[in-house]
Amino acid sequence: MTNKSAARALSGCLVAAMVIFPWMVGRAADEDGERVYDGHCRQCHGPEGRGGRAPSLIPFDWTYEEALDLIRHPLCDMPPIPASALSDGQVAQIVAYLKTIK
């Protein structure tokens, strides 16, 4: 293999990694959010936030800040969830997950 063809092969590998890696990281984040959602929200809001004993969350139109405020200080009969039970980071994971659902 010549230096030129080796450089092309390396460039191709780097481009493929730049395309695939963000997709894999994004999918891992979705899986974390889904796991946290399943542990804290699914029981009432149903699978994928589509409703159950509590209303559907889809389409998910809230910002992270709005969702955090509603989780900490609900405007309905939902019990408030303190940061000691669900961290702000976990709320961010749930928000990211729910925004992926169409």
C-alpha positions as CSV (number, residue, x, y, z in Angstrom):
1,M,0.0,0.0,0.0
2,T,1.4,3.4,-0.9
3,N,1.5,6.4,1.4
4,K,-1.2,8.0,-0.7
5,S,-3.6,5.1,-0.6
6,A,-2.9,4.6,3.2
7,A,-3.7,8.3,3.7
8,R,-7.0,7.9,1.8
9,A,-7.9,4.8,3.8
10,L,-7.2,6.7,7.0
11,S,-9.2,9.7,5.9
12,G,-12.1,7.4,5.0
13,C,-12.0,5.8,8.4
14,L,-11.9,9.1,10.2
15,V,-14.9,10.4,8.2
16,A,-16.8,7.2,9.0
17,A,-15.9,7.6,12.7
18,M,-17.1,11.2,12.7
19,V,-20.5,10.1,11.3
20,I,-21.0,7.0,13.4
21,F,-19.7,8.2,16.8
22,P,-22.2,11.0,17.4
23,W,-25.0,8.7,16.4
24,M,-23.8,6.1,18.9
25,V,-23.4,8.7,21.7
26,G,-26.9,10.1,20.9
27,R,-28.4,6.7,21.0
28,A,-26.7,5.9,24.4
29,A,-28.1,9.2,25.8
30,D,-31.6,8.2,24.5
31,E,-31.2,4.8,26.2
32,D,-30.2,6.5,29.5
33,G,-33.2,8.9,29.3
34,E,-35.5,6.0,28.5
35,R,-34.2,4.0,31.5
36,V,-34.7,7.0,33.8
37,Y,-38.2,7.7,32.3
38,D,-39.2,4.0,32.8
39,G,-38.1,4.2,36.5
40,H,-39.8,7.4,37.4
41,C,-42.6,8.3,34.9
42,R,-43.8,5.3,32.9
43,Q,-46.0,3.9,35.7
44,C,-48.4,6.9,35.3
45,H,-47.6,8.4,31.9
46,G,-47.4,5.1,30.1
47,P,-44.9,3.6,27.6
48,E,-43.0,6.3,25.6
49,G,-45.1,9.0,27.4
50,R,-48.2,8.2,25.4
51,G,-50.5,8.3,28.4
52,G,-51.8,5.9,31.0
53,R,-53.2,6.9,34.3
54,A,-51.8,10.3,33.7
55,P,-51.9,12.4,30.5
56,S,-49.8,11.8,27.4
57,L,-46.6,13.8,27.2
58,I,-46.3,13.4,23.5
59,P,-45.7,15.6,21.5
60,F,-43.2,16.8,24.1
61,D,-43.1,20.6,23.7
62,W,-41.7,21.7,27.0
63,T,-38.2,23.1,27.4
64,Y,-35.9,21.5,30.0
65,E,-36.5,24.5,32.4
66,E,-40.3,24.2,32.0
67,A,-40.2,20.4,32.5
68,L,-38.0,20.8,35.6
69,D,-40.4,23.3,37.1
70,L,-43.4,21.2,36.4
71,I,-41.7,18.1,37.9
72,R,-40.7,20.0,41.1
73,H,-43.9,22.1,41.3
74,P,-46.7,20.4,39.4
75,L,-49.8,22.4,38.4
76,C,-52.0,19.2,38.7
77,D,-52.4,16.3,41.0
78,M,-49.0,14.8,40.1
79,P,-46.9,14.5,43.2
80,P,-43.8,16.8,43.2
81,I,-40.6,14.9,42.7
82,P,-37.7,16.4,44.7
83,A,-34.1,16.6,43.5
84,S,-33.3,14.0,46.1
85,A,-35.4,11.5,44.2
86,L,-34.7,12.7,40.6
87,S,-31.7,14.9,39.9
88,D,-31.7,17.8,37.5
89,G,-29.4,15.8,35.2
90,Q,-31.9,12.9,35.2
91,V,-34.7,15.4,34.3
92,A,-32.5,16.5,31.4
93,Q,-32.1,12.9,30.2
94,I,-35.9,12.4,30.4
95,V,-36.5,15.6,28.4
96,A,-34.0,14.5,25.7
97,Y,-35.6,11.1,25.5
98,L,-39.2,12.4,25.2
99,K,-38.1,14.8,22.5
100,T,-37.0,11.9,20.4
101,I,-40.4,10.3,20.3
102,K,-42.6,11.2,17.4
